[in-house]
Structures are given as C-alpha cells and as structure tokens.
Amino acid sequence: MNQPDKTNKVLGYLLGGLVIGPILAVGCPFLGVVVGGSASTQSNDYSDTPIAIGIIAGLLLPLLIPVPLLFRPATRPWGVGILIGAALTMIVLGGICAGFIYLLSQESA
C-alpha cells in the first residue's frame, strides 16, 4: 500500500465521518423542509403533504448520498465515513429530541 492510498483512507474516514456526514445529517432535513414548504402553495390549499415528503426525503438523503461512493475502492473510505457520520449524528440527535419530548411532556409539580 503506497502513501497516497493510506492518506486517502484516513482523510475519507475522518473528514467523512466527522465533518461531511454530520453536515448532511443536519442540512438535508432543513433543505427538505424549505423545498417542501415552497411546494406547499396557496393553489394546493397549503397542503402539508409536500412538507412531509420533503422531511422524509431530507432524512433519507444523508444515508443515500454516500452509497455510490461505496462501489469504487478509491472512494470507499469516503462513502463509509460519510455513512457512519450521518448515521451516528442522526441517532444522537434523535436521542436528544426524544429526551426533550419526554421532558416537555412531564407535568410540573
């Protein structure tokens, strides 16, 4: 294994997992809400369906974007890093969200 391949693997795992994956996991749902909200116009009576489709697409895209990178050996570390980073970010943020929902549902004594 030569040095550029090792550098590519380290950069792919680290940058993909610590930077690109979390950015996709946070940015894609917001982008989905914006796109879905712009599709929900007065002509369709402000239907919430486009917003829901945008949110679902925004949650799936961070897990689907790195899949093509998994097929070539040269880009596989990037795909794995992005996939792991996005999945872990979504799990952590989902846990935080569940915690906030639980705290907000408690009655104040």
C-alpha positions as CSV (number, residue, x, y, z in Angstrom):
1,M,0.0,0.0,0.0
2,N,1.5,3.3,-1.0
3,Q,1.3,6.6,0.9
4,P,-1.5,8.4,-1.1
5,D,-3.9,5.4,-0.6
6,K,-3.3,5.5,3.1
7,T,-3.8,9.3,3.2
8,N,-7.0,9.0,1.2
9,K,-8.3,6.4,3.6
10,V,-7.5,8.4,6.7
11,L,-9.0,11.6,5.2
12,G,-12.1,9.8,4.0
13,Y,-12.8,8.2,7.3
14,L,-12.1,11.3,9.4
15,L,-13.5,14.1,7.2
16,G,-16.4,12.0,6.0
17,G,-17.3,10.8,9.5
18,L,-16.6,14.0,11.5
19,V,-17.5,16.7,9.0
20,I,-19.4,15.8,5.9
21,G,-21.7,13.2,7.4
22,P,-22.9,15.4,10.2
23,I,-23.4,18.4,7.8
24,L,-25.5,16.2,5.6
25,A,-27.5,14.8,8.5
26,V,-28.3,18.3,9.8
27,G,-28.6,20.2,6.5
28,C,-30.7,17.8,4.4
29,P,-33.8,17.8,6.6
30,F,-33.7,21.6,6.7
31,L,-33.3,21.7,3.0
32,G,-36.2,19.2,2.7
33,V,-38.5,21.5,4.8
34,V,-37.5,24.5,2.7
35,V,-38.2,22.7,-0.6
36,G,-41.4,21.1,0.7
37,G,-42.6,24.4,2.1
38,S,-42.0,26.1,-1.2
39,A,-44.1,23.4,-2.9
40,S,-46.9,24.0,-0.5
41,T,-48.6,26.9,-2.1
42,Q,-52.0,28.6,-2.0
43,S,-53.0,26.8,-5.2
44,N,-53.0,23.5,-3.4
45,D,-54.7,24.9,-0.3
46,Y,-51.4,25.0,1.7
47,S,-51.3,21.2,1.9
48,D,-48.8,19.7,4.4
49,T,-48.1,16.8,2.1
50,P,-45.2,18.4,0.3
51,I,-43.6,19.4,3.6
52,A,-43.9,15.8,4.9
53,I,-42.4,14.4,1.7
54,G,-39.6,17.0,2.0
55,I,-38.8,16.0,5.6
56,I,-38.8,12.2,4.7
57,A,-36.6,12.9,1.7
58,G,-34.3,15.0,3.8
59,L,-34.0,12.2,6.4
60,L,-33.2,9.6,3.7
61,L,-30.8,11.6,1.6
62,P,-27.9,11.6,4.1
63,L,-28.0,7.8,4.0
64,L,-28.4,7.5,0.3
65,I,-25.8,10.1,-1.0
66,P,-22.7,8.1,0.1
67,V,-24.0,4.8,-1.4
68,P,-22.5,5.4,-4.9
69,L,-19.1,6.1,-3.3
70,L,-19.1,2.6,-1.8
71,F,-18.7,0.9,-5.2
72,R,-15.2,2.1,-6.2
73,P,-12.3,1.1,-3.9
74,A,-10.7,4.5,-4.2
75,T,-13.8,6.3,-2.9
76,R,-15.0,3.6,-0.5
77,P,-13.4,5.2,2.7
78,W,-15.2,8.4,1.9
79,G,-18.6,6.6,1.5
80,V,-18.1,4.6,4.7
81,G,-17.0,7.7,6.6
82,I,-20.0,9.8,5.4
83,L,-22.4,7.0,6.0
84,I,-21.2,6.3,9.6
85,G,-21.0,10.1,10.4
86,A,-24.5,10.7,9.1
87,A,-26.0,7.7,10.9
88,L,-24.4,8.4,14.2
89,T,-25.4,12.1,14.0
90,M,-29.0,11.1,13.3
91,I,-29.0,8.6,16.2
92,V,-27.6,11.2,18.6
93,L,-29.9,14.0,17.5
94,G,-32.9,11.6,17.6
95,G,-32.0,10.7,21.2
96,I,-31.7,14.4,22.2
97,C,-35.0,15.1,20.5
98,A,-36.7,12.2,22.4
99,G,-35.2,13.5,25.6
100,F,-36.6,16.9,25.0
101,I,-40.0,15.5,24.1
102,Y,-40.0,13.5,27.3
103,L,-39.1,16.5,29.4
104,L,-41.7,18.7,27.8
105,S,-44.4,16.0,28.4
106,Q,-43.8,15.9,32.2
107,E,-46.2,17.8,34.4
108,S,-44.7,20.5,36.5
109,A,-45.3,19.8,40.2
